[in-house]
Amino acid sequence: MSQKEKGHVSWDAQGNWEASGSWGARDSRGRGFYRDHWQARLDQLREAHHVPGASLAVLDHGHVHEMASGVLHRGTGVEATTDSVFQLGSLAKVYTATLVMQLVDEGRLDLDAPVKRVLPDFAVGDPEATETITTRQLLSHTSGLTCDFTYDSGRGDDCLARYVEAARDVGLDCPTGTAVSYSSLGYNVLGRIVEVLTGLTWDEALKERLLAPLGLTGTMTLPEEALSHRAAMGHLGELGQDPDPAPAWDLMPRSAGPYGRVLATAGDVVRLAKMHLDGGVAEDGTRLLTPGSVRAMQQREVDVPDKWTVSADGWGLGWTLYDWSGTPGFGHDGASIGQYGFLRAVPEAGVVLVLLTNGGDARRLYEELFGELLRDLAGVRMPEPFGPPARPVAVDIAPLTGTYKREGVLITVSERDGKGHLVYEFVDGMKDFSPPLEMDLVPVAPDVFAGPGSGAYSADWMPVVFSTLADGTACVYIGMRAAPKVG
């Protein structure tokens, strides 16, 4: 295609772009999706942020546009294509939540009944929580169950049952119902509920009840299924440099499925979200969710004190919720070993964006690319990236000093030369997981601090947010996990 056929782009004084030629079709209001422009921006930003490969899918005016850039593996040079599959990480939680809400629609599950009604043998380290935790709390991350319980229960069809059994002595991050605290363990319990009520394994239920009706042929859960597809390899390395292929393609056991083990093309992820935008109906007219369940998943269950780690303003029943200056949205983020995914939906505009990547500074790529796409397609302005303000903020750190503890993690906040200092260390069953992390805290607001970032989800700065639980106990949020003050 010649440059004349592609069209060209010019920018005005405000940094907005205008296209001419045949970049894409315009609608009756003059708005259009200029595919070649967005392909060029994906290419440019991917290279600028050292992301080896990326796949982008956009739903706009009912049409799904798919693009890819770079390579799936820097060692082999295999090209990324729109039918390439990436590991979705925690985006898998949206699939599990959808399965759960199907069971609610069928009258087989009560969101507000104790989990023990469905799983009589369910137990955790807190006897009261064992009796009271509900499905609604699991979906909204308010159960208090920890995020970081990892256990390889094997490849058998009983892997989830064995995982939930192994978690019966695991302590809580915070008391049930007192705060939002991100929980992967909670989503594995949800996956087990799906198995018990359907008589299928979680993998089978996903395929039969969701993937097949939606025609999502580029979505799977097991590594052997990925062998017949072009699969992305994760990459690791210092931000600002080209990363190297990770030492392993996949380190998650089969039991991680409900919280983190789905592989998919970006286009398939958009089509799942489109079903939610369309009130629970697939493109062929098949109803998968009732309108009431679709609305319930997008309604705020809890506010999120840490509004920066995953750009969340609140949480619904499975969905992360956003508020872009009054415009509501929903979505989710996900990560596995060197792979990062981002989903954002703007119901008012009928727009869905999905970006899947395999390493590098994926956070910066997401921030810049989605910032431009949301502004152009939905009239939405994303918040500025997290970091210290231009003018220093004076904050008294003394009232915040002390020790904070959640399952497997001890956080110590102290004052050094009038400034905050934090030590984050793994303890108890996780004591050998990683060496302690130390950082100085830069004030952003009276209860919000910035620490040096590490990884695609924090870029330059990582938020450290002080808050209180519903019972008045002080706590600190790091990585969306709540750690109550213990001393």
Secondary structure, DSSP 8 states (H G I E B T S, - for coil): --HHHH-EEEE-TTS-EEEESSSS-B-TTS-B--HHHHHHHHHHHHHHTT-SEEEEEEEETTEEEEEEEEBS-TTT--B--TT-BEE-GGGHHHHHHHHHHHHHHTTS--TTSBGGGT-TT---SSHHHHHH-BHHHHHTT-S-B-S-------SSTTHHHHHHHHGGG--BSS-TTSS----HHHHHHHHHHHHHHHSS-HHHHHIIIIIHHHT-TTEESSHHHHTTS-B---EE--TTS--EE-S-S----GGGHHHH--EE-HHHHHHHHHHHHTTSB-TTS-B-S-HHHHHHHHS-SEE-S--SSS--SEE-SS-EEEEETTEEEEEEEEEETTEEEEEEEEGGGTEEEEEEE-SSSHHHHHHHHHHHHHHHHH-----------SS------GGG-EEEEETTEEEEEEEETTEEEEEEEE-GGGTTSS--EEEEEEEEETTEEEEE--STTTTTEEEEEEEE-TTS-EEEEETTEEEEB--
